[in-house]
């Protein structure tokens, strides 16, 4: 009788455990179906599938795939590289978490930087930190070198964002800040610990955060409301080096589909076709006067050239004076031979 009761009890316990396991499994499947984590837009190790291909991703230019990172550019001059997701994004509200690294041998001078993209065009190399100019959509720039010859209100490295309808020119001489939505200074280069940034686009509000101090604290770079971004665009990353260089690495990308209060309050409202709207930002910084940078160097680099020129002139003058006095001494000595 006692054994029978134990058997019934054991059976009940097993039934409960199996039921709970089934519910957990169903919940996991529902979460995956609901798309809270979007695997098709994400990138984690190991990167490669068959051969050297990365499932759902294209890489172009100088991009190199290693076992623990994807290097957009090496620490060498005049390189461009990019990494693009092949799948268009049909989520209206999304968040993306990226682990990255920027490093190099330069201590005072380095560049140029990398960018995150959510744009209509993709996999096109160009002059805007490795991507094309006159892009359509969103660009978030992680600029490590200051090219702007005018008045500065921030230090570098600098994070900024531009929303473009395809008609905005990225002025490299001014680091694009003439048309930025917002930005912040962030010292993310040459860190010995992991560095991250996160971008949230929910209910037409764009927020950028970074975690670069090696702890669990996230700092808000900026928050910008009233940003219109269509669905159907592509996620991507690009980087570039010029006369100065750095390693620009992407280590992991995690994309999430986000439920929003706006979605819950849309009952009875006319549904918006987000794929047809035009990218725009209600508030961008006013245009600034252009400061000619036609000589192709910044104030810092120009100062170095002037300093080097002065040193060269001093050395040449010293050599000339030395030769002059040596010859003069020889002449005096030669004259003495006749007395």
Number of C-alpha atoms within 10 A of each C-alpha: 6 7 8 9 10 11 12 12 12 12 12 12 12 12 12 12 12 12 12 12 12 12 12 12 12 12 12 12 12 12 12 13 11 13 16 16 19 19 15 16 23 20 22 14 12 11 19 16 10 7 6 9 13 17 16 15 19 16 21 16 19 17 22 17 17 13 10 14 20 21 25 28 29 23 20 15 16 15 22 25 28 31 26 22 24 18 14 16 20 15 19 21 20 21 20 20 18 20 20 20 23 22 19 18 12 13 7 5 17 23 27 27 28 31 23 23 25 26 26 19 18 23 22 15 19 16 14 26 29 27 27 17 18 15 24 24 23 24 23 22 26 25 23 26 19 23 20 20 17 15 10 10 5 11 13 15 21 21 25 23 26 25 26 23 17 16 10 15 14 21 17 15 20 22 22 20 23 18 23 23 23 20 20 17 16 19 14 24 19 16 14 10 10 15 21 21 19 21 21 20 21 21 19 17 16 21 18 24 18 21 19 23 17 12 10 8 10 14 15 15 20 16 16 18 16 13 20 21 29 22 20 18 24 21 26 24 26 34 36 33 25 16 13 17 26 30 24 30 25 22 22 18 18 18 23 19 19 19 17 13 9 12 13 8 9 11 9 6 7 7 8 9 10 15 14 11 12 15 18 19 22 11 15 17 12 11 10 12 10 13 12 12 16 7 7 10 15 16 14 12 12 13 12 12 13 11 12 12 12 12 12 12 12 12 12 12 12 12 11 12 12 12 12 12 11 12 12 12 12 12 11 11 11 11 10 9 7 6 5
